């Protein structure tokens, strides 16, 4: 017959190992997390990673037609959407591994609604352009306007002219004071 205390300790050890393996899986899923959001006009796309870190900001040609202020607002709004989506995805991952004791996803959504308002419907990110023809890919990577020559390098400015030196003290002349020093000092 086995001791119930030993069995309880062994069972607790097995559960701890299972939790540890689950947390390792959760950590790996979190490292792979990517949340993309695009502006309504699709001029700006932002990809956020774990913890809301910004992994990529992409501008399409439409972005260059916006005023600096409108582009700034579009970037900030799209950044917020991507970061919020990253937080929701993180909460869902944590929820799967921690169980139903606490509804983490609902809490994150509630806080986001309090801060940002209701979550807007996000358009899907633009599809990758890998399936287009070679010509389509080349045109998307190289705009139609002719390339500009790189700016010419300016020669470095000449070194400044040396500053005139002040004359130093006159050289000391040893006189025959027999080691007692000059009486003029």
ZIZIDA-V777848 format. One record per backbone hydrogen bond with DSSP energy under -1.0 kcal/mol. NH is the residue of the N-H (numbers start at 1). CO is the residue of the C=O. Records with the same first field share a line. If there is no record, write none. Layout:
# ZIZIDA-V777848
NH->CO / CO
This chain:
# ZIZIDA-V777848
7->3
8->4
9->5
10->6
11->7
12->8
13->9
14->10
15->11
16->12
17->13
18->14
19->15
20->16
21->17
22->18
23->19
24->20
25->21
26->22
27->23
28->24
29->25
30->26
31->27
32->28
33->30
35->48
37->46
39->44
42->39
45->58
46->37
47->56
48->35
49->53
52->49
53->50
55->47
56->47
58->45
60->43
63->60
64->61
65->62
66->63
71->67
72->68
73->69
74->70
75->71
76->72
77->73
78->74
79->75
80->76
81->77
82->78
83->79
84->80
85->81
86->82
87->83
88->84
89->85
90->86
91->87
92->88
93->89
94->90
95->91
96->92
97->93
98->94
99->95
104->102
107->103
108->104
109->105
110->106
111->107
112->108
113->109
114->110
115->111
116->112
117->113
132->129
137->133
138->134
139->135
140->136
141->137
142->138
177->175
180->177
